[in-house]
Amino acid sequence: MDNEKVYAMTFAKIYPLLVNKAVRKGRTKAEVDEIIRWLTGYSQNDLENLPETSCTYGDFFRNAPHLNENRKLIRGVVCGVRVEEIEEPLMQEIRYLDKLVDELAKGKPMEKILRK
């Protein structure tokens, strides 16, 4: 899928997919929310209201209040691509979130996921 199609998807479409991936593996929506808040700086109130808007996934990251500096510590493969080698900055931010949710679904402890 090309980047522009991903950027144009609504956050309301993507968010439940992220939550369902974690929940299927015995994790919680609250943990997914914690990861998103850590990565982007959005508040819990923001996260609860965003699915009610037409915010695109690209704008979700473009307008993030504060991207966590420690996100650059995220390493690994998502969809066959190393996240640290993705050249398109916006796609890299999206893949960071994918990687963190993958780690959550695989049972990794939150302290390690949040690079503490």
Backbone torsions as a table, in degrees:
resi	resn	phi	psi	omega
1	MET	NA	134.2	-178.3
2	ASP	-76.8	156.6	-173.7
3	ASN	-56.4	-42.8	-176.5
4	GLU	-61.6	-34.7	177.0
5	LYS	-66.2	-40.2	178.0
6	VAL	-65.2	-46.1	-178.4
7	TYR	-62.1	-31.3	-176.0
8	ALA	-83.2	-14.4	177.5
9	MET	-64.0	149.4	179.1
10	THR	-81.2	148.9	174.9
11	PHE	-59.2	-35.9	-179.9
12	ALA	-60.5	-27.2	178.1
13	LYS	-82.1	-38.9	-174.7
14	ILE	-78.6	-41.9	-174.5
15	TYR	-53.4	-50.1	179.5
16	PRO	-62.0	-30.3	177.7
17	LEU	-65.6	-42.1	177.7
18	LEU	-63.5	-45.7	-179.3
19	VAL	-63.9	-46.5	-178.3
20	ASN	-61.7	-37.1	178.9
21	LYS	-60.6	-43.0	-179.6
22	ALA	-71.6	-44.5	-177.0
23	VAL	-63.2	-39.5	178.0
24	ARG	-58.3	-27.1	-178.3
25	LYS	-100.7	15.5	174.9
26	GLY	87.1	10.8	177.1
27	ARG	-99.5	-177.5	-172.2
28	THR	-122.4	160.5	174.0
29	LYS	-60.4	-38.7	179.9
30	ALA	-59.6	-36.9	178.8
31	GLU	-69.7	-40.1	176.5
32	VAL	-62.1	-44.6	178.7
33	ASP	-60.3	-41.3	179.0
34	GLU	-61.5	-41.6	178.0
35	ILE	-62.9	-46.1	-179.3
36	ILE	-63.4	-43.0	178.7
37	ARG	-62.6	-42.7	179.8
38	TRP	-61.9	-45.2	-175.5
39	LEU	-71.2	-40.3	-168.3
40	THR	-109.5	-21.2	-177.2
41	GLY	86.6	1.0	176.0
42	TYR	-66.8	150.1	175.2
43	SER	-84.0	166.7	176.8
44	GLN	-62.7	-38.9	178.1
45	ASN	-60.4	-42.5	176.6
46	ASP	-58.5	-46.2	-178.3
47	LEU	-62.8	-35.8	-179.7
48	GLU	-71.8	-29.6	-177.6
49	ASN	-90.9	-27.2	-176.4
50	LEU	-58.1	-39.8	179.1
51	PRO	-62.9	-16.6	178.6
52	GLU	-84.8	-7.3	-178.0
53	THR	-104.0	177.3	177.1
54	SER	-99.8	23.2	-179.6
55	CYS	-57.6	128.1	177.0
56	THR	-79.4	161.7	179.6
57	TYR	-64.7	-37.5	176.5
58	GLY	-62.4	-46.0	179.0
59	ASP	-66.5	-31.7	176.8
60	PHE	-55.5	-43.8	179.5
61	PHE	-81.6	-38.4	178.9
62	ARG	-60.0	-35.9	-175.7
63	ASN	-100.0	11.9	-179.5
64	ALA	-57.7	133.8	-177.3
65	PRO	-60.2	-40.3	-177.4
66	HIS	-160.3	102.6	176.8
67	LEU	-72.0	127.7	-175.5
68	ASN	-63.6	130.9	-179.4
69	GLU	-61.7	-31.8	-177.8
70	ASN	-75.0	-2.7	177.8
71	ARG	-62.0	-24.8	179.8
72	LYS	-68.6	-12.4	176.7
73	LEU	-81.5	-9.0	-178.7
74	ILE	-73.3	124.3	-178.8
75	ARG	-130.8	155.7	174.1
76	GLY	132.8	-174.6	-173.5
77	VAL	-111.7	132.8	172.8
78	VAL	-131.3	127.3	-179.5
79	CYS	54.0	36.4	177.1
80	GLY	78.2	8.3	-178.1
81	VAL	-125.0	135.5	177.1
82	ARG	-72.3	124.3	-175.3
83	VAL	-63.1	-32.8	-178.9
84	GLU	-72.3	-12.4	-179.2
85	GLU	-103.7	0.1	-179.9
86	ILE	-70.6	125.1	-174.8
87	GLU	-84.3	-31.7	-179.9
88	GLU	-75.4	112.3	-174.2
89	PRO	-56.3	-42.1	-178.8
90	LEU	-67.9	-41.5	177.8
91	MET	-65.3	-35.2	178.0
92	GLN	-62.9	-41.6	177.8
93	GLU	-61.2	-43.0	178.8
94	ILE	-62.5	-43.7	-179.1
95	ARG	-70.2	-29.1	173.2
96	TYR	-58.5	-46.2	179.9
97	LEU	-64.2	-42.9	177.2
98	ASP	-56.9	-44.9	-178.4
99	LYS	-63.5	-42.9	-179.8
100	LEU	-64.4	-41.1	178.3
101	VAL	-68.2	-36.0	174.5
102	ASP	-60.1	-45.3	179.6
103	GLU	-61.7	-42.0	177.6
104	LEU	-59.9	-48.6	-178.7
105	ALA	-63.3	-26.7	179.4
106	LYS	-85.3	1.2	174.6
107	GLY	92.1	9.3	179.7
108	LYS	-65.1	141.5	178.3
109	PRO	-65.9	146.8	-177.8
110	MET	-57.1	-36.7	-179.2
111	GLU	-58.8	-39.6	179.9
112	LYS	-75.5	-38.6	179.5
113	ILE	-61.1	-41.4	-177.3
114	LEU	-87.2	13.1	174.4
115	ARG	51.9	48.0	178.9
116	LYS	-92.0	NA	NA
